[in-house]
Amino acid sequence: MPLPHSYRGRFAPSPTGPLHFGSLVTALGSHLEAKKHNGTWLVRMEDIDMPRTVPGASSDILRTLECFGLHWDEAVLYQSQRTAAYQEALEQLKHGGMAYPCACSRREIADSALHGIEGQIYPGTCRNGIAAGRQARAWRARTDNALIEFEDALQGRVTQELENEIGDFVVLRADGLFAYQLAVVVDDAFQSINHIVRGADLLTSTARQIWLQRLLGYPTPDYMHPPIAVNTLGEKLSKQTLASPVDCNTPAPILLRALNFLQQNPPAELAGYEVGEILNWAVAHWDSKPLSGIMRITV
Ligand code: GLU
């Protein structure tokens, strides 16, 4: 068992393609923050969304992290192996009356829902039972008017009224797969993660995750959401926006670029150094403060 106060962080990529600059800066930020605190840094493969998972992408991502000197401290956890744990968490929610089956199709929700910060706000149609003759498709967690407040280390105080801003949200999808929101909470607790550093695009997911932590009796980690890399159209770098993979043949200049992205101003002399030495400098000088309040940076 880890010491109760020792820092445990993680990088949790979805293996939908090779590591690109956007995911590299997220990995680097979480690594530096963990190492600055003499912490343990883990990698977890979020390969639960099988339809989006690309064969070979997990091992490709791991190889790339290694060539950038980002070594993880314990065995990699694969979400595809964790279905029984997610099922158990869902049973716990059902048992407490905090999850219910939902028969609504996307179209029905689109027809009746308001638009919120993250797409449609589920109007609660099935909260008190499914209409006669309808089939359950997904399972949703009840939000019960919860007001969630937390302090993000970079983005400040965040307040979200779950029911009005998000609505009861899916924990088991209509295609039978567990939703990211449930899986991430179960695994962060299972791995005793107490510090989460990840892209600012996930800031709006955090309240749902804190709510699930409360329902499941898990502790809530500290959160830090550094800015994400976006292209000139303002789109997050991703496989969909055709971000190119980072090149393992020239890791040192890319690592320096990533440190510049993270506002660390690496000195010019570092240009001739190996990744290990650059990372040693970066851990010793890491300061997240210049990233305060920044949600995205164009690259
Ligand atoms: N797997 C998620 C992603 O790649 C990140 C999950 C997290 O860090 O909470 O966007």
py3Dmol code that shows the C-alpha trace and the ligand (Angstrom):
import py3Dmol

protein = """\
ATOM      1  CA  MET A   1       0.000   0.000   0.000  1.00  0.00           C
ATOM      2  CA  PRO A   2       1.340   3.503  -0.820  1.00  0.00           C
ATOM      3  CA  LEU A   3       2.027   5.862   2.088  1.00  0.00           C
ATOM      4  CA  PRO A   4      -1.117   7.905   2.718  1.00  0.00           C
ATOM      5  CA  HIS A   5       0.526  11.203   1.782  1.00  0.00           C
ATOM      6  CA  SER A   6       2.784  10.137  -1.051  1.00  0.00           C
ATOM      7  CA  TYR A   7       2.000  11.741  -4.380  1.00  0.00           C
ATOM      8  CA  ARG A   8       0.497   9.394  -6.981  1.00  0.00           C
ATOM      9  CA  GLY A   9      -0.257  10.752 -10.424  1.00  0.00           C
ATOM     10  CA  ARG A  10      -0.970   9.256 -13.814  1.00  0.00           C
ATOM     11  CA  PHE A  11      -1.194   9.800 -17.561  1.00  0.00           C
ATOM     12  CA  ALA A  12      -4.222   8.071 -19.038  1.00  0.00           C
ATOM     13  CA  PRO A  13      -4.168   8.131 -22.837  1.00  0.00           C
ATOM     14  CA  SER A  14      -6.879   6.652 -25.041  1.00  0.00           C
ATOM     15  CA  PRO A  15      -5.029   4.520 -27.598  1.00  0.00           C
ATOM     16  CA  THR A  16      -6.846   5.850 -30.635  1.00  0.00           C
ATOM     17  CA  GLY A  17      -3.607   6.601 -32.500  1.00  0.00           C
ATOM     18  CA  PRO A  18       0.052   7.498 -32.008  1.00  0.00           C
ATOM     19  CA  LEU A  19       1.182  10.093 -29.463  1.00  0.00           C
ATOM     20  CA  HIS A  20       1.018  13.612 -30.955  1.00  0.00           C
ATOM     21  CA  PHE A  21       2.298  16.911 -29.590  1.00  0.00           C
ATOM     22  CA  GLY A  22      -0.933  17.576 -27.666  1.00  0.00           C
ATOM     23  CA  SER A  23      -0.788  14.299 -25.765  1.00  0.00           C
ATOM     24  CA  LEU A  24       2.961  14.679 -25.227  1.00  0.00           C
ATOM     25  CA  VAL A  25       2.500  17.982 -23.387  1.00  0.00           C
ATOM     26  CA  THR A  26      -0.213  16.435 -21.210  1.00  0.00           C
ATOM     27  CA  ALA A  27       2.027  13.466 -20.396  1.00  0.00           C
ATOM     28  CA  LEU A  28       4.967  15.778 -19.709  1.00  0.00           C
ATOM     29  CA  GLY A  29       2.967  18.114 -17.453  1.00  0.00           C
ATOM     30  CA  SER A  30       1.674  15.255 -15.312  1.00  0.00           C
ATOM     31  CA  HIS A  31       5.129  13.638 -15.199  1.00  0.00           C
ATOM     32  CA  LEU A  32       6.885  16.842 -14.117  1.00  0.00           C
ATOM     33  CA  GLU A  33       4.298  17.673 -11.479  1.00  0.00           C
ATOM     34  CA  ALA A  34       4.612  14.122 -10.051  1.00  0.00           C
ATOM     35  CA  LYS A  35       8.410  14.085 -10.108  1.00  0.00           C
ATOM     36  CA  LYS A  36       8.640  17.571  -8.600  1.00  0.00           C
ATOM     37  CA  HIS A  37       6.782  16.063  -5.624  1.00  0.00           C
ATOM     38  CA  ASN A  38       8.993  12.933  -5.593  1.00  0.00           C
ATOM     39  CA  GLY A  39       5.849  11.137  -6.614  1.00  0.00           C
ATOM     40  CA  THR A  40       4.938   7.922  -8.357  1.00  0.00           C
ATOM     41  CA  TRP A  41       3.836   8.374 -11.959  1.00  0.00           C
ATOM     42  CA  LEU A  42       1.677   5.759 -13.662  1.00  0.00           C
ATOM     43  CA  VAL A  43       0.435   5.185 -17.171  1.00  0.00           C
ATOM     44  CA  ARG A  44      -3.046   3.761 -17.679  1.00  0.00           C
ATOM     45  CA  MET A  45      -4.324   2.767 -21.101  1.00  0.00           C
ATOM     46  CA  GLU A  46      -7.927   3.859 -21.508  1.00  0.00           C
ATOM     47  CA  ASP A  47      -8.667   1.245 -24.124  1.00  0.00           C
ATOM     48  CA  ILE A  48     -12.233   0.656 -23.001  1.00  0.00           C
ATOM     49  CA  ASP A  49     -13.827   2.354 -25.988  1.00  0.00           C
ATOM     50  CA  MET A  50     -13.133  -0.606 -28.285  1.00  0.00           C
ATOM     51  CA  PRO A  51     -14.676   0.932 -31.412  1.00  0.00           C
ATOM     52  CA  ARG A  52     -12.184   3.843 -31.172  1.00  0.00           C
ATOM     53  CA  THR A  53      -9.179   1.793 -30.076  1.00  0.00           C
ATOM     54  CA  VAL A  54      -6.587   1.263 -32.802  1.00  0.00           C
ATOM     55  CA  PRO A  55      -4.622  -2.022 -32.759  1.00  0.00           C
ATOM     56  CA  GLY A  56      -0.971  -1.379 -31.915  1.00  0.00           C
ATOM     57  CA  ALA A  57      -1.589   2.161 -30.638  1.00  0.00           C
ATOM     58  CA  SER A  58      -1.021   1.241 -26.951  1.00  0.00           C
ATOM     59  CA  SER A  59       2.431  -0.210 -27.541  1.00  0.00           C
ATOM     60  CA  ASP A  60       3.263   2.635 -29.915  1.00  0.00           C
ATOM     61  CA  ILE A  61       2.323   5.222 -27.237  1.00  0.00           C
ATOM     62  CA  LEU A  62       4.388   3.396 -24.593  1.00  0.00           C
ATOM     63  CA  ARG A  63       7.402   3.229 -26.904  1.00  0.00           C
ATOM     64  CA  THR A  64       7.097   6.935 -27.630  1.00  0.00           C
ATOM     65  CA  LEU A  65       6.833   7.865 -23.939  1.00  0.00           C
ATOM     66  CA  GLU A  66      10.025   5.906 -23.344  1.00  0.00           C
ATOM     67  CA  CYS A  67      11.947   7.596 -26.117  1.00  0.00           C
ATOM     68  CA  PHE A  68      10.993  10.930 -24.516  1.00  0.00           C
ATOM     69  CA  GLY A  69      12.389   9.680 -21.198  1.00  0.00           C
ATOM     70  CA  LEU A  70       8.923   9.525 -19.601  1.00  0.00           C
ATOM     71  CA  HIS A  71       9.293   6.261 -17.687  1.00  0.00           C
ATOM     72  CA  TRP A  72       6.389   5.040 -15.568  1.00  0.00           C
ATOM     73  CA  ASP A  73       6.865   3.545 -12.124  1.00  0.00           C
ATOM     74  CA  GLU A  74       4.446   0.606 -11.955  1.00  0.00           C
ATOM     75  CA  ALA A  75       2.825  -1.834 -14.376  1.00  0.00           C
ATOM     76  CA  VAL A  76       0.563  -0.248 -16.993  1.00  0.00           C
ATOM     77  CA  LEU A  77      -3.126  -0.806 -16.232  1.00  0.00           C
ATOM     78  CA  TYR A  78      -5.374  -1.584 -19.228  1.00  0.00           C
ATOM     79  CA  GLN A  79      -9.020  -0.609 -18.888  1.00  0.00           C
ATOM     80  CA  SER A  80      -9.998  -3.404 -21.261  1.00  0.00           C
ATOM     81  CA  GLN A  81      -9.084  -5.801 -18.393  1.00  0.00           C
ATOM     82  CA  ARG A  82     -11.184  -4.014 -15.815  1.00  0.00           C
ATOM     83  CA  THR A  83     -14.783  -4.698 -16.846  1.00  0.00           C
ATOM     84  CA  ALA A  84     -15.585  -6.668 -13.671  1.00  0.00           C
ATOM     85  CA  ALA A  85     -14.564  -3.713 -11.489  1.00  0.00           C
ATOM     86  CA  TYR A  86     -16.746  -1.298 -13.502  1.00  0.00           C
ATOM     87  CA  GLN A  87     -19.663  -3.746 -13.290  1.00  0.00           C
ATOM     88  CA  GLU A  88     -19.242  -3.914  -9.527  1.00  0.00           C
ATOM     89  CA  ALA A  89     -19.295  -0.113  -9.281  1.00  0.00           C
ATOM     90  CA  LEU A  90     -22.447   0.004 -11.395  1.00  0.00           C
ATOM     91  CA  GLU A  91     -24.068  -2.572  -9.096  1.00  0.00           C
ATOM     92  CA  GLN A  92     -23.154  -0.395  -6.136  1.00  0.00           C
ATOM     93  CA  LEU A  93     -24.827   2.619  -7.787  1.00  0.00           C
ATOM     94  CA  LYS A  94     -27.939   0.568  -8.626  1.00  0.00           C
ATOM     95  CA  HIS A  95     -28.070  -0.814  -5.120  1.00  0.00           C
ATOM     96  CA  GLY A  96     -28.038   2.713  -3.693  1.00  0.00           C
ATOM     97  CA  GLY A  97     -30.780   3.758  -6.131  1.00  0.00           C
ATOM     98  CA  MET A  98     -28.330   6.118  -7.827  1.00  0.00           C
ATOM     99  CA  ALA A  99     -28.396   4.620 -11.333  1.00  0.00           C
ATOM    100  CA  TYR A 100     -31.373   3.869 -13.561  1.00  0.00           C
ATOM    101  CA  PRO A 101     -31.961   2.310 -16.972  1.00  0.00           C
ATOM    102  CA  CYS A 102     -32.729   4.682 -19.824  1.00  0.00           C
ATOM    103  CA  ALA A 103     -34.651   3.869 -22.986  1.00  0.00           C
ATOM    104  CA  CYS A 104     -34.142   7.198 -24.794  1.00  0.00           C
ATOM    105  CA  SER A 105     -32.518   7.239 -28.199  1.00  0.00           C
ATOM    106  CA  ARG A 106     -30.122  10.007 -29.201  1.00  0.00           C
ATOM    107  CA  ARG A 107     -32.821  11.450 -31.423  1.00  0.00           C
ATOM    108  CA  GLU A 108     -35.412  11.574 -28.630  1.00  0.00           C
ATOM    109  CA  ILE A 109     -32.936  13.337 -26.358  1.00  0.00           C
ATOM    110  CA  ALA A 110     -31.983  15.783 -29.108  1.00  0.00           C
ATOM    111  CA  ASP A 111     -35.672  16.584 -29.657  1.00  0.00           C
ATOM    112  CA  SER A 112     -36.400  17.383 -26.032  1.00  0.00           C
ATOM    113  CA  ALA A 113     -33.130  18.539 -24.472  1.00  0.00           C
ATOM    114  CA  LEU A 114     -31.594  21.912 -23.853  1.00  0.00           C
ATOM    115  CA  HIS A 115     -28.068  22.491 -25.019  1.00  0.00           C
ATOM    116  CA  GLY A 116     -25.537  22.702 -22.162  1.00  0.00           C
ATOM    117  CA  ILE A 117     -21.798  23.164 -21.692  1.00  0.00           C
ATOM    118  CA  GLU A 118     -21.248  19.687 -23.063  1.00  0.00           C
ATOM    119  CA  GLY A 119     -23.946  18.945 -25.581  1.00  0.00           C
ATOM    120  CA  GLN A 120     -27.491  17.988 -24.643  1.00  0.00           C
ATOM    121  CA  ILE A 121     -28.644  18.175 -21.050  1.00  0.00           C
ATOM    122  CA  TYR A 122     -30.517  14.949 -20.391  1.00  0.00           C
ATOM    123  CA  PRO A 123     -34.016  16.008 -19.336  1.00  0.00           C
ATOM    124  CA  GLY A 124     -34.532  13.093 -16.948  1.00  0.00           C
ATOM    125  CA  THR A 125     -37.197  11.362 -19.052  1.00  0.00           C
ATOM    126  CA  CYS A 126     -36.539   7.866 -17.638  1.00  0.00           C
ATOM    127  CA  ARG A 127     -35.593   8.913 -14.110  1.00  0.00           C
ATOM    128  CA  ASN A 128     -38.820   7.587 -12.627  1.00  0.00           C
ATOM    129  CA  GLY A 129     -39.059   4.495 -14.808  1.00  0.00           C
ATOM    130  CA  ILE A 130     -39.110   3.454 -18.430  1.00  0.00           C
ATOM    131  CA  ALA A 131     -42.371   3.906 -20.331  1.00  0.00           C
ATOM    132  CA  ALA A 132     -44.304   0.673 -20.900  1.00  0.00           C
ATOM    133  CA  GLY A 133     -43.136  -1.297 -23.906  1.00  0.00           C
ATOM    134  CA  ARG A 134     -39.748   0.458 -24.117  1.00  0.00           C
ATOM    135  CA  GLN A 135     -36.370  -1.301 -23.832  1.00  0.00           C
ATOM    136  CA  ALA A 136     -33.531  -0.146 -21.585  1.00  0.00           C
ATOM    137  CA  ARG A 137     -30.565   0.952 -23.685  1.00  0.00           C
ATOM    138  CA  ALA A 138     -28.127   2.620 -21.306  1.00  0.00           C
ATOM    139  CA  TRP A 139     -27.720   3.226 -17.575  1.00  0.00           C
ATOM    140  CA  ARG A 140     -27.498   6.728 -16.155  1.00  0.00           C
ATOM    141  CA  ALA A 141     -26.306   8.081 -12.821  1.00  0.00           C
ATOM    142  CA  ARG A 142     -28.786  10.322 -10.983  1.00  0.00           C
ATOM    143  CA  THR A 143     -27.448  13.800 -10.363  1.00  0.00           C
ATOM    144  CA  ASP A 144     -30.051  14.790  -7.760  1.00  0.00           C
ATOM    145  CA  ASN A 145     -29.512  18.542  -7.906  1.00  0.00           C
ATOM    146  CA  ALA A 146     -25.905  18.102  -6.770  1.00  0.00           C
ATOM    147  CA  LEU A 147     -23.870  21.281  -6.599  1.00  0.00           C
ATOM    148  CA  ILE A 148     -20.215  20.365  -7.052  1.00  0.00           C
ATOM    149  CA  GLU A 149     -17.463  22.812  -6.182  1.00  0.00           C
ATOM    150  CA  PHE A 150     -13.746  22.229  -6.388  1.00  0.00           C
ATOM    151  CA  GLU A 151     -10.536  24.191  -6.641  1.00  0.00           C
ATOM    152  CA  ASP A 152      -8.439  23.443  -9.704  1.00  0.00           C
ATOM    153  CA  ALA A 153      -4.747  24.156  -9.126  1.00  0.00           C
ATOM    154  CA  LEU A 154      -4.550  26.168 -12.376  1.00  0.00           C
ATOM    155  CA  GLN A 155      -8.098  27.074 -13.370  1.00  0.00           C
ATOM    156  CA  GLY A 156      -9.311  28.176  -9.936  1.00  0.00           C
ATOM    157  CA  ARG A 157     -12.699  27.574  -8.394  1.00  0.00           C
ATOM    158  CA  VAL A 158     -15.142  25.564 -10.478  1.00  0.00           C
ATOM    159  CA  THR A 159     -18.817  25.260  -9.604  1.00  0.00           C
ATOM    160  CA  GLN A 160     -21.194  23.027 -11.486  1.00  0.00           C
ATOM    161  CA  GLU A 161     -24.868  22.270 -10.904  1.00  0.00           C
ATOM    162  CA  LEU A 162     -24.898  18.807 -12.348  1.00  0.00           C
ATOM    163  CA  GLU A 163     -28.580  18.365 -13.000  1.00  0.00           C
ATOM    164  CA  ASN A 164     -29.050  21.734 -14.703  1.00  0.00           C
ATOM    165  CA  GLU A 165     -25.748  21.924 -16.528  1.00  0.00           C
ATOM    166  CA  ILE A 166     -25.123  18.296 -17.528  1.00  0.00           C
ATOM    167  CA  GLY A 167     -28.136  16.190 -16.525  1.00  0.00           C
ATOM    168  CA  ASP A 168     -28.168  12.571 -15.379  1.00  0.00           C
ATOM    169  CA  PHE A 169     -25.246  11.090 -17.292  1.00  0.00           C
ATOM    170  CA  VAL A 170     -24.473   7.742 -18.897  1.00  0.00           C
ATOM    171  CA  VAL A 171     -22.396   5.226 -16.941  1.00  0.00           C
ATOM    172  CA  LEU A 172     -23.139   2.174 -19.100  1.00  0.00           C
ATOM    173  CA  ARG A 173     -23.553   2.980 -22.773  1.00  0.00           C
ATOM    174  CA  ALA A 174     -26.221   1.639 -25.111  1.00  0.00           C
ATOM    175  CA  ASP A 175     -23.517  -0.390 -26.907  1.00  0.00           C
ATOM    176  CA  GLY A 176     -22.771  -2.234 -23.644  1.00  0.00           C
ATOM    177  CA  LEU A 177     -19.479  -0.460 -22.906  1.00  0.00           C
ATOM    178  CA  PHE A 178     -18.796   1.342 -19.647  1.00  0.00           C
ATOM    179  CA  ALA A 179     -18.583   5.109 -20.002  1.00  0.00           C
ATOM    180  CA  TYR A 180     -15.329   7.005 -19.517  1.00  0.00           C
ATOM    181  CA  GLN A 181     -16.758   8.897 -16.491  1.00  0.00           C
ATOM    182  CA  LEU A 182     -17.315   5.692 -14.517  1.00  0.00           C
ATOM    183  CA  ALA A 183     -14.165   3.840 -15.626  1.00  0.00           C
ATOM    184  CA  VAL A 184     -11.849   6.750 -14.849  1.00  0.00           C
ATOM    185  CA  VAL A 185     -13.237   7.151 -11.322  1.00  0.00           C
ATOM    186  CA  VAL A 186     -13.052   3.426 -10.527  1.00  0.00           C
ATOM    187  CA  ASP A 187      -9.460   3.201 -11.778  1.00  0.00           C
ATOM    188  CA  ASP A 188      -8.185   6.397 -10.162  1.00  0.00           C
ATOM    189  CA  ALA A 189      -9.454   5.028  -6.827  1.00  0.00           C
ATOM    190  CA  PHE A 190      -8.119   1.508  -7.522  1.00  0.00           C
ATOM    191  CA  GLN A 191      -4.657   2.939  -8.275  1.00  0.00           C
ATOM    192  CA  SER A 192      -4.779   5.300  -5.240  1.00  0.00           C
ATOM    193  CA  ILE A 193      -4.264   8.311  -7.517  1.00  0.00           C
ATOM    194  CA  ASN A 194      -4.363  11.448  -5.384  1.00  0.00           C
ATOM    195  CA  HIS A 195      -3.245  14.056  -7.969  1.00  0.00           C
ATOM    196  CA  ILE A 196      -4.728  14.299 -11.440  1.00  0.00           C
ATOM    197  CA  VAL A 197      -3.016  16.449 -14.059  1.00  0.00           C
ATOM    198  CA  ARG A 198      -4.715  16.302 -17.473  1.00  0.00           C
ATOM    199  CA  GLY A 199      -5.827  18.496 -20.342  1.00  0.00           C
ATOM    200  CA  ALA A 200      -8.168  21.430 -19.686  1.00  0.00           C
ATOM    201  CA  ASP A 201     -10.731  19.895 -22.064  1.00  0.00           C
ATOM    202  CA  LEU A 202     -11.589  17.563 -19.160  1.00  0.00           C
ATOM    203  CA  LEU A 203     -12.254  20.358 -16.670  1.00  0.00           C
ATOM    204  CA  THR A 204     -16.009  20.114 -17.293  1.00  0.00           C
ATOM    205  CA  SER A 205     -15.945  16.329 -16.669  1.00  0.00           C
ATOM    206  CA  THR A 206     -14.461  16.727 -13.223  1.00  0.00           C
ATOM    207  CA  ALA A 207     -17.694  17.555 -11.393  1.00  0.00           C
ATOM    208  CA  ARG A 208     -19.287  14.324 -12.687  1.00  0.00           C
ATOM    209  CA  GLN A 209     -16.266  12.405 -11.494  1.00  0.00           C
ATOM    210  CA  ILE A 210     -16.343  13.998  -8.039  1.00  0.00           C
ATOM    211  CA  TRP A 211     -20.044  13.153  -7.824  1.00  0.00           C
ATOM    212  CA  LEU A 212     -19.342   9.486  -8.673  1.00  0.00           C
ATOM    213  CA  GLN A 213     -16.505   9.429  -6.128  1.00  0.00           C
ATOM    214  CA  ARG A 214     -18.970  10.552  -3.476  1.00  0.00           C
ATOM    215  CA  LEU A 215     -21.602   8.018  -4.502  1.00  0.00           C
ATOM    216  CA  LEU A 216     -19.053   5.199  -4.497  1.00  0.00           C
ATOM    217  CA  GLY A 217     -17.331   6.263  -1.279  1.00  0.00           C
ATOM    218  CA  TYR A 218     -13.963   7.059  -2.905  1.00  0.00           C
ATOM    219  CA  PRO A 219     -11.652   9.920  -1.932  1.00  0.00           C
ATOM    220  CA  THR A 220     -11.443  12.937  -4.279  1.00  0.00           C
ATOM    221  CA  PRO A 221      -7.975  13.641  -5.702  1.00  0.00           C
ATOM    222  CA  ASP A 222      -6.526  17.115  -6.274  1.00  0.00           C
ATOM    223  CA  TYR A 223      -6.982  18.387  -9.819  1.00  0.00           C
ATOM    224  CA  MET A 224      -4.788  20.409 -12.133  1.00  0.00           C
ATOM    225  CA  HIS A 225      -5.876  21.108 -15.715  1.00  0.00           C
ATOM    226  CA  PRO A 226      -3.092  22.620 -17.845  1.00  0.00           C
ATOM    227  CA  PRO A 227      -3.975  24.093 -21.263  1.00  0.00           C
ATOM    228  CA  ILE A 228      -4.475  21.845 -24.271  1.00  0.00           C
ATOM    229  CA  ALA A 229      -2.742  22.327 -27.613  1.00  0.00           C
ATOM    230  CA  VAL A 230      -5.060  23.535 -30.367  1.00  0.00           C
ATOM    231  CA  ASN A 231      -4.499  24.154 -34.082  1.00  0.00           C
ATOM    232  CA  THR A 232      -5.085  27.483 -35.802  1.00  0.00           C
ATOM    233  CA  LEU A 233      -8.772  26.575 -36.201  1.00  0.00           C
ATOM    234  CA  GLY A 234      -9.022  26.268 -32.410  1.00  0.00           C
ATOM    235  CA  GLU A 235      -9.455  22.494 -32.595  1.00  0.00           C
ATOM    236  CA  LYS A 236      -7.776  20.219 -30.064  1.00  0.00           C
ATOM    237  CA  LEU A 237      -4.852  18.343 -31.618  1.00  0.00           C
ATOM    238  CA  SER A 238      -6.107  14.803 -32.072  1.00  0.00           C
ATOM    239  CA  LYS A 239      -6.284  11.984 -34.527  1.00  0.00           C
ATOM    240  CA  GLN A 240      -9.517  13.498 -35.883  1.00  0.00           C
ATOM    241  CA  THR A 241      -7.820  16.831 -36.564  1.00  0.00           C
ATOM    242  CA  LEU A 242      -4.943  14.953 -38.217  1.00  0.00           C
ATOM    243  CA  ALA A 243      -2.250  15.885 -35.696  1.00  0.00           C
ATOM    244  CA  SER A 244       1.018  14.304 -36.762  1.00  0.00           C
ATOM    245  CA  PRO A 245       2.751  11.806 -34.447  1.00  0.00           C
ATOM    246  CA  VAL A 246       5.777  13.033 -32.481  1.00  0.00           C
ATOM    247  CA  ASP A 247       9.024  11.726 -33.931  1.00  0.00           C
ATOM    248  CA  CYS A 248      11.107   9.387 -31.776  1.00  0.00           C
ATOM    249  CA  ASN A 249      14.150  10.064 -33.964  1.00  0.00           C
ATOM    250  CA  THR A 250      14.471  13.653 -32.731  1.00  0.00           C
ATOM    251  CA  PRO A 251      13.057  13.682 -29.187  1.00  0.00           C
ATOM    252  CA  ALA A 252      15.270  16.436 -27.673  1.00  0.00           C
ATOM    253  CA  PRO A 253      14.039  19.411 -29.778  1.00  0.00           C
ATOM    254  CA  ILE A 254      10.427  18.240 -29.455  1.00  0.00           C
ATOM    255  CA  LEU A 255      10.813  17.964 -25.679  1.00  0.00           C
ATOM    256  CA  LEU A 256      12.163  21.528 -25.584  1.00  0.00           C
ATOM    257  CA  ARG A 257       9.193  22.675 -27.657  1.00  0.00           C
ATOM    258  CA  ALA A 258       6.879  20.916 -25.198  1.00  0.00           C
ATOM    259  CA  LEU A 259       8.609  22.684 -22.287  1.00  0.00           C
ATOM    260  CA  ASN A 260       8.146  25.999 -24.043  1.00  0.00           C
ATOM    261  CA  PHE A 261       4.469  25.160 -24.543  1.00  0.00           C
ATOM    262  CA  LEU A 262       4.295  24.581 -20.767  1.00  0.00           C
ATOM    263  CA  GLN A 263       5.866  28.070 -20.273  1.00  0.00           C
ATOM    264  CA  GLN A 264       9.057  26.706 -18.671  1.00  0.00           C
ATOM    265  CA  ASN A 265      11.552  28.734 -20.782  1.00  0.00           C
ATOM    266  CA  PRO A 266      14.281  26.102 -21.068  1.00  0.00           C
ATOM    267  CA  PRO A 267      17.698  27.768 -21.556  1.00  0.00           C
ATOM    268  CA  ALA A 268      19.170  27.639 -25.077  1.00  0.00           C
ATOM    269  CA  GLU A 269      22.169  25.569 -23.855  1.00  0.00           C
ATOM    270  CA  LEU A 270      19.862  22.603 -23.276  1.00  0.00           C
ATOM    271  CA  ALA A 271      19.523  22.199 -27.052  1.00  0.00           C
ATOM    272  CA  GLY A 272      22.594  19.967 -27.251  1.00  0.00           C
ATOM    273  CA  TYR A 273      21.534  17.655 -24.412  1.00  0.00           C
ATOM    274  CA  GLU A 274      19.924  14.217 -24.247  1.00  0.00           C
ATOM    275  CA  VAL A 275      16.291  13.833 -23.166  1.00  0.00           C
ATOM    276  CA  GLY A 276      17.278  12.475 -19.724  1.00  0.00           C
ATOM    277  CA  GLU A 277      19.296  15.594 -18.950  1.00  0.00           C
ATOM    278  CA  ILE A 278      16.614  17.896 -20.311  1.00  0.00           C
ATOM    279  CA  LEU A 279      14.065  16.174 -18.080  1.00  0.00           C
ATOM    280  CA  ASN A 280      16.320  16.504 -15.038  1.00  0.00           C
ATOM    281  CA  TRP A 281      16.494  20.244 -15.677  1.00  0.00           C
ATOM    282  CA  ALA A 282      12.725  20.349 -16.225  1.00  0.00           C
ATOM    283  CA  VAL A 283      11.892  18.554 -12.949  1.00  0.00           C
ATOM    284  CA  ALA A 284      14.274  20.771 -10.975  1.00  0.00           C
ATOM    285  CA  HIS A 285      12.767  23.965 -12.474  1.00  0.00           C
ATOM    286  CA  TRP A 286       9.141  22.912 -12.905  1.00  0.00           C
ATOM    287  CA  ASP A 287       6.693  25.657 -12.081  1.00  0.00           C
ATOM    288  CA  SER A 288       3.071  25.327 -13.154  1.00  0.00           C
ATOM    289  CA  LYS A 289       2.073  28.881 -12.147  1.00  0.00           C
ATOM    290  CA  PRO A 290       2.623  30.516 -15.565  1.00  0.00           C
ATOM    291  CA  LEU A 291      -0.135  28.213 -16.876  1.00  0.00           C
ATOM    292  CA  SER A 292      -2.741  29.586 -14.460  1.00  0.00           C
ATOM    293  CA  GLY A 293      -6.024  30.444 -16.123  1.00  0.00           C
ATOM    294  CA  ILE A 294      -4.909  29.287 -19.592  1.00  0.00           C
ATOM    295  CA  MET A 295      -7.243  26.726 -21.163  1.00  0.00           C
ATOM    296  CA  ARG A 296      -5.687  26.400 -24.633  1.00  0.00           C
ATOM    297  CA  ILE A 297      -2.589  27.404 -26.545  1.00  0.00           C
ATOM    298  CA  THR A 298      -2.356  27.464 -30.325  1.00  0.00           C
ATOM    299  CA  VAL A 299       0.564  25.536 -31.818  1.00  0.00           C
TER     300      VAL A 299
END
"""
ligand_1 = """\
10
LIG
N -8.331 8.997 -21.694
C -8.671 10.384 -21.633
C -8.167 11.099 -22.867
O -7.241 10.625 -23.504
C -8.044 11.099 -20.462
C -8.612 10.679 -19.186
C -8.137 11.453 -17.975
O -6.980 11.901 -17.926
O -8.938 11.550 -17.051
O -8.719 12.130 -23.201
"""
view = py3Dmol.view(width=600, height=400)
view.addModel(protein, "pdb")
view.setStyle({"model": 0}, {"cartoon": {"style": "trace"}})
view.addModel(ligand_1, "xyz")
view.setStyle({"model": 1}, {"stick": {}})
view.zoomTo()
view.show()
